[in-house]
């Protein structure tokens, strides 16, 4: 099922499309809407729909500029342009951007549905092509691709000098001209070779034609991209390449997430102004991934963040296997760690008390070392842990032994996570405070809040979702809906007034979102209350 977002400054058009299209019947889902280009861009950056329907003429940012920006950060998106201006220049601009269709107003919902069906067929064809594993392998094994991959692999590994980089890039037609560079490594973790091949094909298909990215596979599971900063200072600031890097990582994560049997951890290397130093950026990213082998979920990590944590988790240099694992373990892995300890007891069943005491003290020493390296003290985290009675009590039986180890591991992972989140704790708190103070403004969007916390929208979006476990849009919508529920319960305000009071620009859209979120209409909720 493909998702569709609509951007149009005419409420009657938005409502007409939303109500008259049989979304489920067409195999589509309605993802959201906006009445101007800037808000649309902010929302789409978070929602990542498959299809955009946009008017050309909108305030703040027109449909063509919106399309240009989206094609850069979400190259998979298919765009249908709506326009009341039958002018050739608009059509030419739309074609150059790569939109799928161009519909003149006024139009019928049947015309729009036909256009949507055409776009869906194009999306289906692209997916089918990406699944063509034989074609992908043949393409990847072509001599030209192999030569480029070999050159780029040597480049990121630092095996060639500046002169050879210049000569080879010209010879192989690899464009490396840029003001600065960052290397991204995305490690794909898929259940089977077939799934890996499908995801690999999708990634290459999406990124191969981007001018600001040089993509290649250094191995079947490792996807590498050299991100290029714009030439000339007039094109942007130092933050531009950082924003591009995060948007690229989010795109990789989005594409990978289309397959439930594959996750991806992406690491962003350090920034460098020279091609000869690209290897340093690659190495910084590789070090992050070397330390992420226990991560079970998709994640994006930047070397800039890691470097600033001099006392943080990624700076630890220990040889203790349990410490190494606890650096990155999820709480869901605690039972597995406990089971490993119990298996050691089974091997020494005749000496339970002695072996259990040894293992228990070993766990205490490991978590103490981890706490110390993270700038903490295990005696403050668990004051009782170093008392003899604590150990004696823990080795009474196998069940008590297992329970006490679970408590220790849970406590140290909570402490570890608090240290990891500390870097952005103030950012997230400030963002949430801003949302609570401004959710009733229709201007509140991802870009506005990102500006308030002094981060780029893509960087902020990534951090917010990873730290909060929900996207910015979902959080903002939930805050607005909760306020709407409060007003419906406690006041006699009309639903249309409540919609505007909570930051929704259209009362019909508010009703749609309210029912989608709560399962009932605002009227039914009020009556039930």
N, C-alpha and C positions, 0 to 999 in steps of 0.2 A: 504494500500500500504506500503510495507516494504522498508526501505532505505538500500542501499548497499555502503560500502566504500571499496576501493581497495588500497593495499600497495604492491608495487613491484618496484625494482630498474631498471627494464628493460622498457624503454619507449615504445617499440614496443608491449610489453605485455599489458601495461596499455591502450594504444590506441586501441589495438585489442579488449579487453574486452569492453571498453567504446563504441566503434562503432558497434560491431557485435551483442551485446545483444539488443534485442528489449525490452527495459525497460518497457515501458507502456504496451506493449502486454503481458509481463510476470507479470504484476501487481506489478512492482518494481520501485523504483526511485534511480537514481544515486546520491549519497550524496557527493562524493569527492574522491580524490586520493592523494597518497604521494609516494615519491621514496626512503624513508628510514624509519626505524622503529620509531626513535625519533620524527620526524615530524608527522608521522602517529598517534602516541600516543597522541601528543598534539592536533591534529585536531579532533581525535575521542572523546577525553575528552570533547570537545565543541559540536560537531555535534551530538553525541550519536546515531549512526546508529543502525539498527537492525541486520545487517549482515556485517561481515568483510571477505574479500577475501585477503589473504596475502601470499606472497612468504616466504619461510623459510630463504633463504640466502639474507640478506640485510645489508647495512652498518650501523654502529652505534648501531643498535639494531635489532636482527634477529626476524623472525616471531614468533618463539616459546616464546621468552621473551616478545614480544609485546602482544601475546595472554595471557600469564600468568598475566601480569599487568592489562589487560583489563577485564579479568574474575573476578579480585578482585574488581575493581571499577564499572564495568558495567556488573554484572552477567547475565543479560538477553541476552547479545550479542551472536549471533551464528557465528561460525568461520569456514571458509573453507581454508585449507592449500594447497598452491601450492608448489611443489618441483620437482627439477630435480635430486634429490638424492634418489634413490630407496634403502634406508637403513632402517633396522628394528629399529634401535635406534631412528631415527627421528619419525617414526610411533609410537613407544611406548611413546615417550615424548608428542606427539600431543594427543594421547589417554588419557594420565594422566591429561592433562590440561582440557580436555573436549571439544575438537573441534568436529564439526559435520561431516566433511568430509575431505579427504586427497587425492588430485588429483596430479598425476605425470605429469610433463612436458615431451614432448609437449602434449597438449590437444586441443581438438576442442571446439568451442564455444557451440556446442550441448551438449558436456559432462558437461561443466560448467553450462549450463542452466538446465540440469537435476539435478545437485547438488543443484542449487539454488531453484528449485522447491521442492526438498526433504526438504530443510531447511525451506521453507515457510510452508510446511505441518506440520512440527514440531512446528513452531510458532503458527499456527492455532490451533493445538491440545492443546498447552499450554494455549492459550487464552480461549478455550472452557472449559478446566478443571478449570480455574480460575473463569469462569462464573457459574460453577456448585455449586450454592449456598447451595443446600441441603447437598452436600458432605462436603462443608466447615463448615457448622454449626455442622454437625455430628462430624467432626474432632475437632473443637474447643470445643465441649462439652464433649469430651472423658475425662475420669477420670484423666489420666496422664497429659493432657494439662491443665485441671482445677487446678490440684495441683501445677504445675509449675507456672501457671499464678498467683495463690494466693500467692505463695512464693515470686515471683518477684515483685508483687504489694506491699507486705509488706516491701520488701527490699528497694524499691525506696521511700517509704513513711516513712522509718525510724522506722518501728514498730517491728523490731527484732534486737538483738545484734550480735556482731561479732561471738560469739561461735555458735549461732543458724544458722547464715548465712553459716558458714563452714560445719556444720552437715547437714543442709537441702540441700545444693548444691550437696553434695556427694550422699545423699539419692535419690535425684530426677535427678541425672546425668545432672546437669547444670554446665557447665564449666565456672568458673569465674576467673581462674588464669590469672593474667596480671600484668604489671608493673604500669599501671595507667588506669583510667576510665573517661569516659564522658558519660552523659546521653543525649539522643536526644528524644524530644517529638514532634511528628508530629500530629497536629490536622487536621482531615479530615473534609471538609465542602462540603457535597454532597447533591444534590437535593432530593434524595429519598433513602429509605432503600436498594432498589435493587442495585442502583449504589454504595452505600457504601459497600455492601457485595462483589460486583465485585472487587472494588479497594482493599478491605481488603484481599481478596484471592490472588490477584496479588502480594501484598506486602509480605505476608507470604511466598508465593511460591519462591520469589526472595531471601529473606533474611534468610530463616530458616537454610540453610546449610552453612552459612558463619561462619568461626571459630573466626573472630574478632568482631562479633556482636551477642548480645543476644536479639532477638526481641520478643515482646509480645504485646497484646492489653490489656490495663488496663480498657478500656471501648470501646464500639463499634466505637466511633469516635476518640479515642486517642491511637495512635500507639507509643509504647515506645521501644527504643533500647539502650542497654548498650554497648557502644563501648569500646573495650579492646585494650590497648596499648601493643605492642610486649614485651614479657619477655626478659630481657637481653639487656644491653645498646648497644651491638654490632649490634642489629637489627635496630636501628634507634635513632633518637633524640626526644626531647620533641615535635617537630613539627609534628611527624608522626601521632599521634593520632588526632591532629587538622586537618591534611590533610584527614585522613580517615573519620572523622566526616563530613567534608564538602562534600566529595565524596558520602557518604551515603545519606546525605540530598538531594543532586542533583539527586541521583538515585530515591529517594522517589518522588521528584517533577516530574521527567521524567515519572515514572510509573503512577502517578496520572493524569498527563496531557494527557494520552491516552484517558481519558474520559472527554469530554467537560463540563460535568455537575458536576465536582468536582474540588475543589482547596485544597491546603494544606499549612499551615504555620508551619514551622519546627523551633524549638528552640534548640540550643546547650547549654548544661549546663556547669558549671565550671569543671575544671580538678581536679581529686583527686587521691591519691596513695593508698587508702584503700577502701575495700568493705564496711566497716562500715560508710564511708563518701559518698557513692553513693547517699544517700538520699539528701545530700546538693546540689549535681549536679542536681538532679531531681528538687529540689525546685527552683533553679536558673532558669532552663528552664521553669518551670510552671509559674513563675512570669512574664516572658516575654509574654507567651501566654495569661495570664490573662489580660495583657494590650494591646493585639492585636485583641480584639474582633471586632473592626471596620474595620480591614484590609479586603479588598475585593479581593485581588490578592494573588497568591502564593508567599511566601517569606521565606527566610532563615535568621535567626538572631542568633548571638552568644552572650552568656553571657559575654564573654571577651570584646566584643565591647561595650555592654551596660554599663558594670562596668566602663569603661574608660571615659564615658560621665557623669562626676559628675554634670555638668550643663546641661545635655542633656535631651531629651524628656522623656526617660524611667525612669528618676529619679524623675519625678514630683509626688508629693503626694498632690492631691487636692480633694475636695469633690464636687466641682462645676460640675454638669453633662455636661454642655457645654464644659468646659475645658477638661474634661475626653474624650469627643468625639473628640474634635479638635486635641488632641494629635495624633490620628491615622486616622482621616478622609481623604478620597481621595477628590480631587476637584469635582469629579462627585457627591459627597454627599452634596454639598453646597445647591443645590435646595431643597433637602429634609429638611435640617436644616431651610432654609428660610420658607418653607411650614409649618413647625411646629410653627414658630413664627406667621405666618399669621393665623393659626387655633386658636391661643390664642386671636388674635384680633377679629375673628368672634364670639368668645364666649362673647365678650364685645363690640359689635358693637355700642352701644350707647355712648361709652366713648372713641372713637378712639384716639384722641390726647393725652389724659392722659395715656391710656394703652400703646400706641405706644411709647411714651416717656420713660415710665418705661422699656419696653422690649428692646428698643434701648440702653439705658444706661446700662442695664444688659449685653447686648452683648459686649458693649465697656469694661465693667469691666472684663468680662471673657477673652477677647483677650488680655487685658492689663496684666492680671495675667499670662496668658500663655507666653506672650513675656518676662515678668520679669523673670519667672522661666527658660526661655531659654537663659537668659543672655542679653536680649535686653530691649529696651524702646519703648513703643508704640508711644511716641511723636516723636521719630526719624523715626519709620516705617511709621506712618501716622500723620504728624505734626498737621493736622487740626482736628483730631478726638476728642480732649478734649475741643473744643470751643463750647460755648452755641449755636452759630449760626449754627453750624454743626448739632446739634441735632434738633433744630427748623426746619431747612430745610428738614431734613430726615422724619419728621412726617407730612408733608403737605398732603400726600395722600398715599394710600396703595402701589401704584406702585413705588413711590419714596422710601418709606420705604424698600420695598423688594430689590430694586436696590442698595441702600446704604449698606444694610447688606451683600449683595453679594460681594461688593467691599471690605468691612472690612474682611470678611472671606477669600476671595481670597488672600488678602495681608498677613494675619497672616499665612496662609498655605504656602505661598511662603517663608516667613521668617523661619517658622518651618523647611521646607525642606532644606533650606540653612544651618541650624544648624546641621541637621541630616547628610547631605552629607559632612559636614566640616571635619569629621574624615578621610574620604577617598578622599577628594577633591584633596589634594596634590598627593596622590597615582595615581588617575585617570589622573590628569594633566601630571604627570611624565610619565605614561604609554603611553599616547597619543603622547607626545613629542618624546618618544623613537620610537614609530611606525612611525611617520612622518619622522624621521631621518634614519630609517633602513628598511622601507617597501620594498625597492628594493633588500634586501638580502634574498636569499632563506632559510637562517637559521632562519629568524624571525618567531617565533611561540609562542604559549602560554607559554611554559616553559621558554623560553629565556626572554620574557618580564616580567613574574612573578619574575624571578631571579633579573631582573633589578630594580624592585620596592620592593624587599626583602619580598615577600610573597610566600606561597606555590601555586602551579598551581591551585589546586581546590579552595582555598580561594580566590585567585585573580579572577578566572573565575566567581565565585559567585558574588563577589563585582562588577566586571566590568559590568556584565549583569544587576544587580539590579540598579546600579547607572546610567548607560548609556542607558538602555532600549534596548540594542542590545547585542548580544554575541560578544566575542573577535574576532572570525573568521569572522563574518559578518562585523565588523568594519574594520578589516585589509583588507578584500577583497574589501570593498567599497573604501578604500584609494587607493588601487592598481588600481582598475578599473577607478577611477576618474583621476589618473595620466595617465593611458593608453588613456583615452578619450582626455586629453589635448595634448598628443603626437600625436595622430591620427589627431587632428585638426590642429596642428601648425607645424608639421614636415613632412618630406618625408620618415621617417624611415619605414622599413618593419614591418609587424605585428609580425614576429618571433623575431626581435630585440627588439621591444617594450615589448614583453612578458618577456624577460630576464631582460630588464631595470626596469620592475615593480615588479620583484621578483618571477615570475612564472618559474618553472623549465622546463616546456614543452610548446611549442607554440600551440600545438593542444589542450591541456587542457586550456590554456589561451583563445583560441577562444571559447571553450565550455562554460567556466565560463562567458566570456564577453557577449555572446548571452543569456545565462541564466539570467544574471543580467539586461541587457539593452533591450533585445528583438530583437536585430539585431547583425549580425556578425561584427567583426572589419572592414572588407572590406566595407560593406554597410554603416557603420557609417562614415568611412572616405569619401566615395563618397558623402554621404548626407551633410557632413560638407563642 
